[in-house]
């Protein structure tokens, strides 16, 4: 976090427009890390979650949680957890699909 604070200080000195872009990048990356954490939680505790588990994102607040597809509420967008999983070729294990998590983060944080 100290790295980001220093980086933000440098951007303020350089250009206010660059600062705005940097803030957007940081916000998107933090959102992406939350998605990655949820997917890793699912992978670590797969036996606890039902097969139809989804990542639910509250449109207005950006709050995220893992829910069965049948338990979502209005105002929440739902994304199947399977779309964020990637099978490792050499051992067949599942891992987080970083491209998919970034695609979702980009839906919520548009960066020019």
N, CA, C and O atoms as a Tinker XYZ file with bonds, in Angstrom:
   448  protein
     1  N      0.822000   -1.189000    0.000000    73     2
     2  CA     0.000000    0.000000    0.000000    64     1     3
     3  C      0.866000    1.253000    0.000000    63     2     4     5
     4  O      0.510000    2.253000   -0.624000    81     3
     5  N      1.986000    1.208000    0.685000    73     3     6
     6  CA     2.896000    2.346000    0.706000    64     5     7
     7  C      3.365000    2.671000   -0.707000    63     6     8     9
     8  O      3.520000    3.837000   -1.070000    81     7
     9  N      3.588000    1.622000   -1.501000    73     7    10
    10  CA     3.998000    1.818000   -2.894000    64     9    11
    11  C      2.975000    2.673000   -3.639000    63    10    12    13
    12  O      3.337000    3.608000   -4.354000    81    11
    13  N      1.674000    2.339000   -3.462000    73    11    14
    14  CA     0.630000    3.082000   -4.161000    64    13    15
    15  C      0.567000    4.527000   -3.678000    63    14    16    17
    16  O      0.353000    5.437000   -4.480000    81    15
    17  N      0.751000    4.750000   -2.379000    73    15    18
    18  CA     0.725000    6.114000   -1.855000    64    17    19
    19  C      1.866000    6.946000   -2.438000    63    18    20    21
    20  O      1.676000    8.106000   -2.801000    81    19
    21  N      3.040000    6.349000   -2.524000    73    19    22
    22  CA     4.177000    7.053000   -3.120000    64    21    23
    23  C      3.919000    7.328000   -4.594000    63    22    24    25
    24  O      4.203000    8.417000   -5.093000    81    23
    25  N      3.385000    6.341000   -5.275000    73    23    26
    26  CA     3.082000    6.493000   -6.691000    64    25    27
    27  C      2.052000    7.596000   -6.901000    63    26    28    29
    28  O      2.167000    8.391000   -7.833000    81    27
    29  N      1.052000    7.642000   -6.037000    73    27    30
    30  CA     0.044000    8.697000   -6.148000    64    29    31
    31  C      0.653000   10.070000   -5.911000    63    30    32    33
    32  O      0.280000   11.030000   -6.585000    81    31
    33  N      1.569000   10.182000   -4.981000    73    31    34
    34  CA     2.237000   11.458000   -4.709000    64    33    35
    35  C      3.013000   11.935000   -5.923000    63    34    36    37
    36  O      2.990000   13.121000   -6.250000    81    35
    37  N      3.692000   11.030000   -6.585000    73    35    38
    38  CA     4.452000   11.371000   -7.786000    64    37    39
    39  C      3.510000   11.840000   -8.884000    63    38    40    41
    40  O      3.807000   12.813000   -9.577000    81    39
    41  N      2.374000   11.159000   -9.053000    73    39    42
    42  CA     1.417000   11.543000  -10.095000    64    41    43
    43  C      0.851000   12.933000   -9.837000    63    42    44    45
    44  O      0.632000   13.691000  -10.782000    81    43
    45  N      0.614000   13.278000   -8.591000    73    43    46
    46  CA     0.102000   14.611000   -8.273000    64    45    47
    47  C      1.086000   15.684000   -8.728000    63    46    48    49
    48  O      0.677000   16.743000   -9.202000    81    47
    49  N      2.365000   15.415000   -8.585000    73    47    50
    50  CA     3.374000   16.378000   -8.988000    64    49    51
    51  C      3.477000   16.482000  -10.505000    63    50    52    53
    52  O      3.785000   17.546000  -11.042000    81    51
    53  N      3.222000   15.394000  -11.179000    73    51    54
    54  CA     3.412000   15.357000  -12.617000    64    53    55
    55  C      2.246000   15.990000  -13.371000    63    54    56    57
    56  O      2.443000   16.925000  -14.147000    81    55
    57  N      1.037000   15.484000  -13.147000    73    55    58
    58  CA    -0.084000   15.898000  -13.976000    64    57    59
    59  C     -1.391000   15.476000  -13.301000    63    58    60    61
    60  O     -1.549000   14.299000  -12.977000    81    59
    61  N     -2.323000   16.389000  -13.082000    73    59    62
    62  CA    -3.599000   16.022000  -12.464000    64    61    63
    63  C     -4.389000   14.997000  -13.278000    63    62    64    65
    64  O     -5.074000   14.152000  -12.701000    81    63
    65  N     -4.306000   15.056000  -14.591000    73    63    66
    66  CA    -5.012000   14.080000  -15.431000    64    65    67
    67  C     -4.411000   12.690000  -15.250000    63    66    68    69
    68  O     -5.130000   11.690000  -15.232000    81    67
    69  N     -3.095000   12.636000  -15.117000    73    67    70
    70  CA    -2.438000   11.349000  -14.880000    64    69    71
    71  C     -2.867000   10.781000  -13.538000    63    70    72    73
    72  O     -3.010000    9.567000  -13.390000    81    71
    73  N     -3.068000   11.643000  -12.576000    73    71    74
    74  CA    -3.510000   11.219000  -11.247000    64    73    75
    75  C     -4.877000   10.569000  -11.320000    63    74    76    77
    76  O     -5.107000    9.532000  -10.698000    81    75
    77  N     -5.785000   11.170000  -12.074000    73    75    78
    78  CA    -7.132000   10.631000  -12.211000    64    77    79
    79  C     -7.088000    9.244000  -12.851000    63    78    80    81
    80  O     -7.784000    8.332000  -12.404000    81    79
    81  N     -6.285000    9.083000  -13.882000    73    79    82
    82  CA    -6.134000    7.803000  -14.548000    64    81    83
    83  C     -5.525000    6.775000  -13.609000    63    82    84    85
    84  O     -5.947000    5.619000  -13.585000    81    83
    85  N     -4.524000    7.200000  -12.830000    73    83    86
    86  CA    -3.879000    6.294000  -11.889000    64    85    87
    87  C     -4.871000    5.811000  -10.837000    63    86    88    89
    88  O     -4.867000    4.632000  -10.483000    81    87
    89  N     -5.723000    6.708000  -10.332000    73    87    90
    90  CA    -6.740000    6.317000   -9.361000    64    89    91
    91  C     -7.690000    5.282000   -9.947000    63    90    92    93
    92  O     -8.065000    4.327000   -9.268000    81    91
    93  N     -8.077000    5.465000  -11.196000    73    91    94
    94  CA    -8.965000    4.509000  -11.855000    64    93    95
    95  C     -8.292000    3.148000  -11.978000    63    94    96    97
    96  O     -8.927000    2.118000  -11.752000    81    95
    97  N     -7.024000    3.139000  -12.330000    73    95    98
    98  CA    -6.284000    1.876000  -12.442000    64    97    99
    99  C     -6.202000    1.171000  -11.094000    63    98   100   101
   100  O     -6.394000   -0.041000  -11.007000    81    99
   101  N     -5.918000    1.931000  -10.051000    73    99   102
   102  CA    -5.805000    1.343000   -8.716000    64   101   103
   103  C     -7.147000    0.788000   -8.270000    63   102   104   105
   104  O     -7.211000   -0.321000   -7.738000    81   103
   105  N     -8.216000    1.540000   -8.479000    73   103   106
   106  CA    -9.550000    1.075000   -8.094000    64   105   107
   107  C     -9.918000   -0.201000   -8.842000    63   106   108   109
   108  O    -10.455000   -1.138000   -8.251000    81   107
   109  N     -9.630000   -0.238000  -10.137000    73   107   110
   110  CA    -9.913000   -1.439000  -10.933000    64   109   111
   111  C     -9.096000   -2.623000  -10.436000    63   110   112   113
   112  O     -9.612000   -3.737000  -10.345000    81   111
   113  N     -7.826000   -2.395000  -10.115000    73   111   114
   114  CA    -6.976000   -3.487000   -9.637000    64   113   115
   115  C     -7.407000   -4.003000   -8.268000    63   114   116   117
   116  O     -7.322000   -5.202000   -8.004000    81   115
   117  N     -7.865000   -3.117000   -7.406000    73   115   118
   118  CA    -8.378000   -3.537000   -6.099000    64   117   119
   119  C     -9.641000   -4.369000   -6.287000    63   118   120   121
   120  O     -9.816000   -5.396000   -5.632000    81   119
   121  N    -10.512000   -3.930000   -7.177000    73   119   122
   122  CA   -11.735000   -4.680000   -7.485000    64   121   123
   123  C    -11.377000   -6.059000   -8.039000    63   122   124   125
   124  O    -11.989000   -7.059000   -7.666000    81   123
   125  N    -10.396000   -6.107000   -8.919000    73   123   126
   126  CA    -9.950000   -7.370000   -9.492000    64   125   127
   127  C     -9.406000   -8.298000   -8.404000    63   126   128   129
   128  O     -9.685000   -9.497000   -8.414000    81   127
   129  N     -8.641000   -7.755000   -7.477000    73   127   130
   130  CA    -8.103000   -8.577000   -6.383000    64   129   131
   131  C     -9.217000   -9.175000   -5.537000    63   130   132   133
   132  O     -9.094000  -10.303000   -5.060000    81   131
   133  N    -10.298000   -8.437000   -5.346000    73   131   134
   134  CA   -11.443000   -8.968000   -4.600000    64   133   135
   135  C    -12.060000  -10.148000   -5.341000    63   134   136   137
   136  O    -12.440000  -11.144000   -4.726000    81   135
   137  N    -12.159000  -10.033000   -6.654000    73   135   138
   138  CA   -12.689000  -11.135000   -7.460000    64   137   139
   139  C    -11.776000  -12.350000   -7.333000    63   138   140   141
   140  O    -12.244000  -13.465000   -7.102000    81   139
   141  N    -10.476000  -12.129000   -7.483000    73   139   142
   142  CA    -9.499000  -13.217000   -7.383000    64   141   143
   143  C     -9.592000  -13.880000   -6.009000    63   142   144   145
   144  O     -9.537000  -15.106000   -5.914000    81   143
   145  N     -9.732000  -13.089000   -4.948000    73   143   146
   146  CA    -9.855000  -13.640000   -3.603000    64   145   147
   147  C    -11.097000  -14.522000   -3.473000    63   146   148   149
   148  O    -11.046000  -15.585000   -2.855000    81   147
   149  N    -12.210000  -14.079000   -4.056000    73   147   150
   150  CA   -13.435000  -14.887000   -4.007000    64   149   151
   151  C    -13.261000  -16.203000   -4.753000    63   150   152   153
   152  O    -13.684000  -17.253000   -4.269000    81   151
   153  N    -12.648000  -16.151000   -5.913000    73   151   154
   154  CA   -12.439000  -17.373000   -6.690000    64   153   155
   155  C    -11.492000  -18.316000   -5.947000    63   154   156   157
   156  O    -11.721000  -19.525000   -5.916000    81   155
   157  N    -10.437000  -17.773000   -5.353000    73   155   158
   158  CA    -9.522000  -18.616000   -4.569000    64   157   159
   159  C    -10.225000  -19.218000   -3.355000    63   158   160   161
   160  O     -9.974000  -20.370000   -2.999000    81   159
   161  N    -11.103000  -18.444000   -2.721000    73   159   162
   162  CA   -11.883000  -18.975000   -1.601000    64   161   163
   163  C    -12.744000  -20.141000   -2.070000    63   162   164   165
   164  O    -12.845000  -21.162000   -1.389000    81   163
   165  N    -13.361000  -19.982000   -3.233000    73   163   166
   166  CA   -14.156000  -21.067000   -3.807000    64   165   167
   167  C    -13.291000  -22.305000   -4.060000    63   166   168   169
   168  O    -13.680000  -23.420000   -3.711000    81   167
   169  N    -12.130000  -22.108000   -4.661000    73   167   170
   170  CA   -11.251000  -23.242000   -4.961000    64   169   171
   171  C    -10.760000  -23.931000   -3.687000    63   170   172   173
   172  O    -10.643000  -25.156000   -3.653000    81   171
   173  N    -10.475000  -23.164000   -2.657000    73   171   174
   174  CA    -9.986000  -23.732000   -1.396000    64   173   175
   175  C    -11.076000  -24.462000   -0.617000    63   174   176   177
   176  O    -10.784000  -25.358000    0.176000    81   175
   177  N    -12.332000  -24.080000   -0.842000    73   175   178
   178  CA   -13.452000  -24.652000   -0.078000    64   177   179
   179  C    -14.556000  -25.150000   -0.999000    63   178   180   181
   180  O    -15.740000  -24.973000   -0.711000    81   179
   181  N    -14.175000  -25.761000   -2.084000    73   179   182
   182  CA   -15.129000  -26.168000   -3.106000    64   181   183
   183  C    -16.234000  -27.076000   -2.557000    63   182   184   185
   184  O    -17.368000  -27.039000   -3.036000    81   183
   185  N    -15.902000  -27.882000   -1.561000    73   183   186
   186  CA   -16.892000  -28.806000   -1.002000    64   185   187
   187  C    -17.987000  -28.081000   -0.213000    63   186   188   189
   188  O    -19.037000  -28.670000    0.043000    81   187
   189  N    -17.777000  -26.844000    0.171000    73   187   190
   190  CA   -18.747000  -26.062000    0.947000    64   189   191
   191  C    -19.781000  -25.407000    0.035000    63   190   192   193
   192  O    -20.931000  -25.220000    0.433000    81   191
   193  N    -19.379000  -25.061000   -1.174000    73   191   194
   194  CA   -20.241000  -24.305000   -2.083000    64   193   195
   195  C    -21.007000  -25.232000   -3.024000    63   194   196   197
   196  O    -20.481000  -26.262000   -3.444000    81   195
   197  N    -22.265000  -24.867000   -3.361000    73   195   198
   198  CA   -23.019000  -25.670000   -4.326000    64   197   199
   199  C    -22.439000  -25.540000   -5.730000    63   198   200   201
   200  O    -21.638000  -24.649000   -6.013000    81   199
   201  N    -22.860000  -26.440000   -6.588000    73   199   202
   202  CA   -22.330000  -26.468000   -7.952000    64   201   203
   203  C    -22.683000  -25.218000   -8.758000    63   202   204   205
   204  O    -21.941000  -24.827000   -9.659000    81   203
   205  N    -23.811000  -24.595000   -8.433000    73   203   206
   206  CA   -24.258000  -23.417000   -9.190000    64   205   207
   207  C    -23.779000  -22.101000   -8.569000    63   206   208   209
   208  O    -24.407000  -21.061000   -8.762000    81   207
   209  N    -22.683000  -22.144000   -7.833000    73   207   210
   210  CA   -22.156000  -20.949000   -7.172000    64   209   211
   211  C    -21.813000  -19.871000   -8.198000    63   210   212   213
   212  O    -21.277000  -20.151000   -9.271000    81   211
   213  N    -22.136000  -18.639000   -7.836000    73   211   214
   214  CA   -21.869000  -17.475000   -8.681000    64   213   215
   215  C    -21.198000  -16.389000   -7.865000    63   214   216   217
   216  O    -21.311000  -16.344000   -6.640000    81   215
   217  N    -20.495000  -15.513000   -8.572000    73   215   218
   218  CA   -20.041000  -14.276000   -7.954000    64   217   219
   219  C    -21.156000  -13.268000   -8.186000    63   218   220   221
   220  O    -21.521000  -12.974000   -9.325000    81   219
   221  N    -21.689000  -12.744000   -7.091000    73   219   222
   222  CA   -22.747000  -11.740000   -7.170000    64   221   223
   223  C    -22.136000  -10.381000   -6.859000    63   222   224   225
   224  O    -21.436000  -10.217000   -5.860000    81   223
   225  N    -22.406000   -9.413000   -7.721000    73   223   226
   226  CA   -21.868000   -8.060000   -7.561000    64   225   227
   227  C    -23.034000   -7.087000   -7.446000    63   226   228   229
   228  O    -23.889000   -7.025000   -8.329000    81   227
   229  N    -23.064000   -6.333000   -6.359000    73   227   230
   230  CA   -24.092000   -5.306000   -6.174000    64   229   231
   231  C    -23.719000   -4.141000   -7.088000    63   230   232   233
   232  O    -22.635000   -3.572000   -6.965000    81   231
   233  N    -24.616000   -3.791000   -7.998000    73   231   234
   234  CA   -24.324000   -2.803000   -9.039000    64   233   235
   235  C    -23.923000   -1.438000   -8.493000    63   234   236   237
   236  O    -23.016000   -0.802000   -9.030000    81   235
   237  N    -24.580000   -0.984000   -7.444000    73   235   238
   238  CA   -24.336000    0.370000   -6.952000    64   237   239
   239  C    -23.131000    0.480000   -6.033000    63   238   240   241
   240  O    -22.401000    1.469000   -6.086000    81   239
   241  N    -22.916000   -0.516000   -5.199000    73   239   242
   242  CA   -21.846000   -0.424000   -4.199000    64   241   243
   243  C    -20.584000   -1.177000   -4.577000    63   242   244   245
   244  O    -19.511000   -0.900000   -4.040000    81   243
   245  N    -20.702000   -2.133000   -5.502000    73   243   246
   246  CA   -19.549000   -2.951000   -5.871000    64   245   247
   247  C    -19.275000   -4.067000   -4.886000    63   246   248   249
   248  O    -18.276000   -4.775000   -5.018000    81   247
   249  N    -20.156000   -4.240000   -3.883000    73   247   250
   250  CA   -19.990000   -5.337000   -2.940000    64   249   251
   251  C    -20.066000   -6.656000   -3.697000    63   250   252   253
   252  O    -20.853000   -6.798000   -4.634000    81   251
   253  N    -19.244000   -7.621000   -3.287000    73   251   254
   254  CA   -19.215000   -8.922000   -3.951000    64   253   255
   255  C    -19.299000  -10.034000   -2.936000    63   254   256   257
   256  O    -18.803000   -9.914000   -1.816000    81   255
   257  N    -19.941000  -11.131000   -3.345000    73   255   258
   258  CA   -19.965000  -12.327000   -2.509000    64   257   259
   259  C    -20.280000  -13.536000   -3.373000    63   258   260   261
   260  O    -20.767000  -13.419000   -4.498000    81   259
   261  N    -19.987000  -14.694000   -2.814000    73   259   262
   262  CA   -20.304000  -15.952000   -3.478000    64   261   263
   263  C    -21.682000  -16.398000   -3.020000    63   262   264   265
   264  O    -21.957000  -16.463000   -1.822000    81   263
   265  N    -22.544000  -16.703000   -3.978000    73   263   266
   266  CA   -23.906000  -17.136000   -3.678000    64   265   267
   267  C    -24.332000  -18.210000   -4.659000    63   266   268   269
   268  O    -23.843000  -18.254000   -5.788000    81   267
   269  N    -25.252000  -19.086000   -4.233000    73   267   270
   270  CA   -25.879000  -19.968000   -5.218000    64   269   271
   271  C    -26.707000  -19.113000   -6.181000    63   270   272   273
   272  O    -27.241000  -18.077000   -5.787000    81   271
   273  N    -26.813000  -19.532000   -7.407000    73   271   274
   274  CA   -27.538000  -18.756000   -8.423000    64   273   275
   275  C    -28.984000  -18.496000   -8.012000    63   274   276   277
   276  O    -29.569000  -17.493000   -8.421000    81   275
   277  N    -29.560000  -19.373000   -7.220000    73   275   278
   278  CA   -30.968000  -19.242000   -6.820000    64   277   279
   279  C    -31.175000  -18.226000   -5.698000    63   278   280   281
   280  O    -32.317000  -17.855000   -5.426000    81   279
   281  N    -30.117000  -17.767000   -5.041000    73   279   282
   282  CA   -30.252000  -16.874000   -3.886000    64   281   283
   283  C    -29.922000  -15.408000   -4.181000    63   282   284   285
   284  O    -29.747000  -14.625000   -3.248000    81   283
   285  N    -29.837000  -15.033000   -5.415000    73   283   286
   286  CA   -29.469000  -13.647000   -5.718000    64   285   287
   287  C    -30.680000  -12.733000   -5.610000    63   286   288   289
   288  O    -31.823000  -13.172000   -5.738000    81   287
   289  N    -30.416000  -11.480000   -5.378000    73   287   290
   290  CA   -31.458000  -10.471000   -5.191000    64   289   291
   291  C    -31.437000   -9.473000   -6.334000    63   290   292   293
   292  O    -30.438000   -9.364000   -7.044000    81   291
   293  N    -32.548000   -8.733000   -6.522000    73   291   294
   294  CA   -32.536000   -7.660000   -7.526000    64   293   295
   295  C    -31.458000   -6.633000   -7.172000    63   294   296   297
   296  O    -31.186000   -6.386000   -5.997000    81   295
   297  N    -30.862000   -6.050000   -8.181000    73   295   298
   298  CA   -29.792000   -5.081000   -7.961000    64   297   299
   299  C    -28.421000   -5.723000   -7.935000    63   298   300   301
   300  O    -27.407000   -5.033000   -7.837000    81   299
   301  N    -28.390000   -7.026000   -8.022000    73   299   302
   302  CA   -27.115000   -7.763000   -8.039000    64   301   303
   303  C    -26.941000   -8.394000   -9.412000    63   302   304   305
   304  O    -27.877000   -8.970000   -9.965000    81   303
   305  N    -25.737000   -8.279000   -9.953000    73   303   306
   306  CA   -25.418000   -8.970000  -11.200000    64   305   307
   307  C    -24.708000  -10.269000  -10.830000    63   306   308   309
   308  O    -23.902000  -10.307000   -9.901000    81   307
   309  N    -25.016000  -11.318000  -11.562000    73   307   310
   310  CA   -24.531000  -12.653000  -11.214000    64   309   311
   311  C    -23.648000  -13.193000  -12.338000    63   310   312   313
   312  O    -23.985000  -13.098000  -13.518000    81   311
   313  N    -22.506000  -13.763000  -11.937000    73   311   314
   314  CA   -21.556000  -14.335000  -12.892000    64   313   315
   315  C    -21.176000  -15.728000  -12.402000    63   314   316   317
   316  O    -20.683000  -15.871000  -11.283000    81   315
   317  N    -21.395000  -16.758000  -13.219000    73   315   318
   318  CA   -21.061000  -18.122000  -12.795000    64   317   319
   319  C    -19.575000  -18.247000  -12.434000    63   318   320   321
   320  O    -18.705000  -17.759000  -13.156000    81   319
   321  N    -19.307000  -18.896000  -11.325000    73   319   322
   322  CA   -17.919000  -19.055000  -10.867000    64   321   323
   323  C    -17.093000  -19.827000  -11.903000    63   322   324   325
   324  O    -15.886000  -19.616000  -12.024000    81   323
   325  N    -17.739000  -20.704000  -12.635000    73   323   326
   326  CA   -17.016000  -21.513000  -13.623000    64   325   327
   327  C    -16.361000  -20.662000  -14.705000    63   326   328   329
   328  O    -15.381000  -21.084000  -15.318000    81   327
   329  N    -16.905000  -19.454000  -14.944000    73   327   330
   330  CA   -16.320000  -18.603000  -15.979000    64   329   331
   331  C    -15.020000  -17.939000  -15.514000    63   330   332   333
   332  O    -14.343000  -17.280000  -16.304000    81   331
   333  N    -14.672000  -18.109000  -14.238000    73   331   334
   334  CA   -13.436000  -17.534000  -13.694000    64   333   335
   335  C    -12.408000  -18.609000  -13.346000    63   334   336   337
   336  O    -11.423000  -18.347000  -12.654000    81   335
   337  N    -12.655000  -19.820000  -13.836000    73   335   338
   338  CA   -11.747000  -20.939000  -13.569000    64   337   339
   339  C    -11.061000  -21.380000  -14.844000    63   338   340   341
   340  O    -11.639000  -21.341000  -15.930000    81   339
   341  N     -9.828000  -21.794000  -14.690000    73   339   342
   342  CA    -9.014000  -22.249000  -15.812000    64   341   343
   343  C     -8.318000  -23.536000  -15.388000    63   342   344   345
   344  O     -7.771000  -23.615000  -14.288000    81   343
   345  N     -8.336000  -24.541000  -16.257000    73   343   346
   346  CA    -7.675000  -25.806000  -15.930000    64   345   347
   347  C     -6.215000  -25.757000  -16.367000    63   346   348   349
   348  O     -5.903000  -25.402000  -17.504000    81   347
   349  N     -5.337000  -26.115000  -15.453000    73   347   350
   350  CA    -3.907000  -26.161000  -15.748000    64   349   351
   351  C     -3.647000  -27.391000  -16.605000    63   350   352   353
   352  O     -4.047000  -28.498000  -16.244000    81   351
   353  N     -2.980000  -27.203000  -17.731000    73   351   354
   354  CA    -2.792000  -28.292000  -18.690000    64   353   355
   355  C     -1.970000  -29.455000  -18.149000    63   354   356   357
   356  O     -2.334000  -30.615000  -18.344000    81   355
   357  N     -0.865000  -29.155000  -17.472000    73   355   358
   358  CA     0.054000  -30.226000  -17.108000    64   357   359
   359  C     -0.375000  -31.057000  -15.901000    63   358   360   361
   360  O      0.127000  -32.167000  -15.723000    81   359
   361  N     -1.300000  -30.548000  -15.056000    73   359   362
   362  CA    -1.709000  -31.364000  -13.911000    64   361   363
   363  C     -3.225000  -31.466000  -13.735000    63   362   364   365
   364  O     -3.690000  -32.171000  -12.839000    81   363
   365  N     -3.993000  -30.785000  -14.562000    73   363   366
   366  CA    -5.445000  -30.891000  -14.528000    64   365   367
   367  C     -6.123000  -30.146000  -13.392000    63   366   368   369
   368  O     -7.348000  -30.191000  -13.279000    81   367
   369  N     -5.366000  -29.465000  -12.550000    73   367   370
   370  CA    -5.963000  -28.716000  -11.441000    64   369   371
   371  C     -6.571000  -27.411000  -11.955000    63   370   372   373
   372  O     -6.231000  -26.928000  -13.035000    81   371
   373  N     -7.472000  -26.859000  -11.158000    73   371   374
   374  CA    -8.122000  -25.606000  -11.521000    64   373   375
   375  C     -7.403000  -24.436000  -10.853000    63   374   376   377
   376  O     -6.875000  -24.558000   -9.748000    81   375
   377  N     -7.397000  -23.298000  -11.552000    73   375   378
   378  CA    -6.821000  -22.074000  -11.011000    64   377   379
   379  C     -7.665000  -20.895000  -11.473000    63   378   380   381
   380  O     -8.548000  -21.042000  -12.317000    81   379
   381  N     -7.385000  -19.732000  -10.913000    73   379   382
   382  CA    -8.105000  -18.512000  -11.286000    64   381   383
   383  C     -7.729000  -18.111000  -12.713000    63   382   384   385
   384  O     -6.554000  -18.107000  -13.077000    81   383
   385  N     -8.731000  -17.779000  -13.505000    73   383   386
   386  CA    -8.510000  -17.262000  -14.854000    64   385   387
   387  C     -8.414000  -15.737000  -14.739000    63   386   388   389
   388  O     -9.427000  -15.041000  -14.686000    81   387
   389  N     -7.189000  -15.241000  -14.703000    73   387   390
   390  CA    -6.938000  -13.818000  -14.485000    64   389   391
   391  C     -7.526000  -12.957000  -15.604000    63   390   392   393
   392  O     -7.995000  -11.850000  -15.341000    81   391
   393  N     -7.509000  -13.435000  -16.818000    73   391   394
   394  CA    -8.086000  -12.661000  -17.932000    64   393   395
   395  C     -9.580000  -12.452000  -17.687000    63   394   396   397
   396  O    -10.103000  -11.363000  -17.922000    81   395
   397  N    -10.261000  -13.488000  -17.219000    73   395   398
   398  CA   -11.698000  -13.383000  -16.947000    64   397   399
   399  C    -11.977000  -12.433000  -15.786000    63   398   400   401
   400  O    -12.945000  -11.674000  -15.830000    81   399
   401  N    -11.141000  -12.465000  -14.748000    73   399   402
   402  CA   -11.366000  -11.560000  -13.610000    64   401   403
   403  C    -11.136000  -10.111000  -14.028000    63   402   404   405
   404  O    -11.877000   -9.217000  -13.617000    81   403
   405  N    -10.118000   -9.881000  -14.839000    73   403   406
   406  CA    -9.863000   -8.514000  -15.325000    64   405   407
   407  C    -10.983000   -8.032000  -16.244000    63   406   408   409
   408  O    -11.345000   -6.855000  -16.217000    81   407
   409  N    -11.531000   -8.931000  -17.053000    73   407   410
   410  CA   -12.659000   -8.556000  -17.913000    64   409   411
   411  C    -13.845000   -8.092000  -17.073000    63   410   412   413
   412  O    -14.508000   -7.113000  -17.414000    81   411
   413  N    -14.111000   -8.799000  -15.971000    73   411   414
   414  CA   -15.206000   -8.384000  -15.101000    64   413   415
   415  C    -14.890000   -7.050000  -14.431000    63   414   416   417
   416  O    -15.752000   -6.175000  -14.361000    81   415
   417  N    -13.676000   -6.889000  -13.944000    73   415   418
   418  CA   -13.284000   -5.630000  -13.311000    64   417   419
   419  C    -13.412000   -4.464000  -14.294000    63   418   420   421
   420  O    -13.809000   -3.363000  -13.911000    81   419
   421  N    -13.074000   -4.711000  -15.558000    73   419   422
   422  CA   -13.181000   -3.668000  -16.581000    64   421   423
   423  C    -14.632000   -3.245000  -16.830000    63   422   424   425
   424  O    -14.880000   -2.117000  -17.256000    81   423
   425  N    -15.584000   -4.131000  -16.570000    73   423   426
   426  CA   -16.998000   -3.777000  -16.737000    64   425   427
   427  C    -17.418000   -2.708000  -15.717000    63   426   428   429
   428  O    -18.311000   -1.901000  -15.979000    81   427
   429  N    -16.769000   -2.718000  -14.571000    73   427   430
   430  CA   -17.143000   -1.801000  -13.490000    64   429   431
   431  C    -16.242000   -0.568000  -13.426000    63   430   432   433
   432  O    -16.646000    0.465000  -12.892000    81   431
   433  N    -15.030000   -0.666000  -13.963000    73   431   434
   434  CA   -14.095000    0.455000  -13.940000    64   433   435
   435  C    -13.562000    0.690000  -15.335000    63   434   436   437
   436  O    -12.613000    0.036000  -15.767000    81   435
   437  N    -14.175000    1.623000  -16.037000    73   435   438
   438  CA   -13.744000    1.956000  -17.396000    64   437   439
   439  C    -12.512000    2.854000  -17.321000    63   438   440   441
   440  O    -12.514000    3.886000  -16.650000    81   439
   441  N    -11.478000    2.444000  -18.017000    73   439   442
   442  CA   -10.231000    3.222000  -18.043000    64   441   443
   443  C     -9.946000    3.575000  -19.486000    63   442   444   445
   444  O     -9.942000    2.707000  -20.359000    81   443
   445  N     -9.707000    4.859000  -19.737000    73   443   446
   446  CA    -9.420000    5.331000  -21.094000    64   445   447
   447  C     -8.076000    4.854000  -21.569000    63   446   448
   448  O     -7.674000    5.159000  -22.692000    81   447
